[in-house]
Amino acid sequence: MKTMKGTSILCWTLLASAALVRAPVTLGAGPPPPVAGRAASGPPAITVNSTEDEIRNAVAVVRAGRKLTPARWPNNARVVVCFTVDVDNESLDRNNPLPVPLSNGEYGAITALPRILAMLDREQVPATFFIPAMSAILHPEMIPAIQKSGRNEIGLHGWVHEYWPRDTVDPAVEEQVINKTIAYLTRITGKRPIGVRAPSSALTVNSIAILKKEGFLYDSSMEARDEPYEINSYGKPTGMIEIPMMNILNDFRYYGGDTDGFLMSPDLLYQIYKAEFDGAYAEGSMVSVMLHPHVSGHRSRIAQVEKFIDYMKSKPGVWFATMGEVASYVKRNSGQDP
Ligand SMILES: [Zn+2]
């Protein structure tokens, strides 16, 4: 099991529940074990003795606010489609950096990412790349490759794909690490990032406030709605926008970190992609796809992603956009500036 090799630090939050099923394993950079009577970071745990107010308050620090899907997407498009690529590569093996699991991450950088970029270029479709600084440190050539088309966005995804609720529990440390990462990404990309997906999609109770303070426009770590929404704290808008990730369209969930997932046929994932898109198209909302180079960059899998893009292109009124473009658009067109 890849957990023993430290390669199972997934980019989706449900690893915590999976880990409970698979225990005992060494989780590496995964979620910390629960602390009796108290969450690892944040408000007190909810127990059978919690009052109604305590239950409400325990969840209130970050909640979904109002929907931000505008009446019309640009050019009267019916639906917006965001492809995101979490460029985790070797960062998933940082706790046990041995040659074989590292080669799986290296595959993401040197084999899979070029394949994904070539596919996006063929289709003329943009994507948002959430990149841990560590991935860029090891493979600096990825940055100009991603920027070459001029369509793509680069967002923040941690320094070494650290797990914020455990590795940066102290808000001062969290802010310091986030600032270090912003400075690095700004230097290597020439542009300050406006969006973030927390490593493993794991925000602390302090993260949204820190990200707002540092000027981020949007987060993409949560999924309370499957369309853009305002992020509230204790009932009030924070000013941060959520462009949700969608775990149902997260490749890691089906394929695993290498080829250790349960899904043997990429065509089955295509069927889920297609059904989610058809629903979003009918609703007039959005689709958010999460790819990892070392997961979806295999030949058989990226072919299904391209088939999915071709299917969407067969419909009128589909806007392919980066998450930053979507966040900027909903900020301008949602009735009031959030
Ligand atoms: Zn990640």
Residues whose N, C-alpha, C, O or C-beta is under 5 A from the ligand:
A	BS01	ZN	C11 D86 D88 P199 S200
